[in-house]
Amino acid sequence: MKTPSLAVASPARTDSPAAVAWLPIAAFCLLWSSAFAAAKIAVRDCPPMTLLAFRFLIAGALMLGVAAASGRWRWPSRRDVAALALLGLLNNALYLGLSWSGMTRVSSAFTAVLISTNPLLIGVLAGPVLGERLSWRKLLGLLLGLAGVAVVLRSRLSGMQEDAHGTLLVVGGLIALVAGTLLYKRLKPSADLWMATGIQSLAGAAAMMPIALVVDDLGAARMTASLFWSMAYMIMAVSIGGYYLWFMILGRASATAASALHFLMPPLGLLFGWLVLSEPVSWLDLLGIVPIAFGIWLATRRAD
């Protein structure tokens, strides 16, 4: 089956990510939320900027290799390459660079909760930036999702002391992710998904390499089995699988509806933090899942 282009506009597109099918949506949510725990493991043994630089470089090379091997190697126009490079800077280098740096100071679950507030920001900005209509149903869904996130956030803050500097870094990553999502919908680069995602990943690597050389202490890196397996997982499952699915979903749904899926990240992030890292989960954390789930249903369902 031919992979759809990022910029193809067709009547089949709807306002709901359900048009993509729920299997890839479920896979994306699991992959994306599991990345926080995997990253937390990796940054224990290697500085975050160095990790990201090599992750982006390897993932980008693999994705371009897939495009070439599958006969999809069509180099985009200069305009699209520039757009993809900018998106790579926002979606890869800034978003993950800042959030990973913050995660050296805060828990993976707390990071997942903060990043998951991006649907509300996108829902508010999608109107003036993209001309998307924010219906009462979407607004109610976004507010419910935010309320659920607030419950989880309050539980985490009252139960442990999170670092203020680390929190600000994660918030910076959140802003970069919101900007990258809105710009993707605005610029609509025309390229095969493998090519587009690979170019973005390599652009992220190009941005991270000089930063890693300046700010990271390479002598602090330890080549452990946990570092190898967590990096392998993030490259194959998250950078390649997760980003591919995200841009496929974003290409077929409105920015507001697609980003509402990020409200699933707090409960899933808490689950993976508990399973993998033994991070504590309280009953208030679980209570917050209820409005989150209902909010996602409202924000992503098709209009009657």
Secondary structure, 3 states (H helix, E strand, C coil): CCCCECCCCCCCCCCCHHHHCHHHHHHHHHHHHHHHHHHHHHCCCCCHHHHHHHHHHHHHHHHHHHHHHCCCCCCCCHHHHHHHHHHHHHHHHHHHHHHHHHHCCCCHHHHHHHHCCHHHHHHHHHHHHHCCCCCHHHHHHHHHHHHHHHHHHHHHHHHCCCCHHHHHHHHHHHHHHHHHHHHHHHHCCCCEHHHHHHHHHHHHHHHHHHHHHHHCCHHHCCCCHHHHHHHHHHHHHHHHHHHHHHHHHHHHCCHHHHHHHHHHHHHHHHHHHHHHHCCCCCHHHHHCHHHHHHHHHHHHCCCC
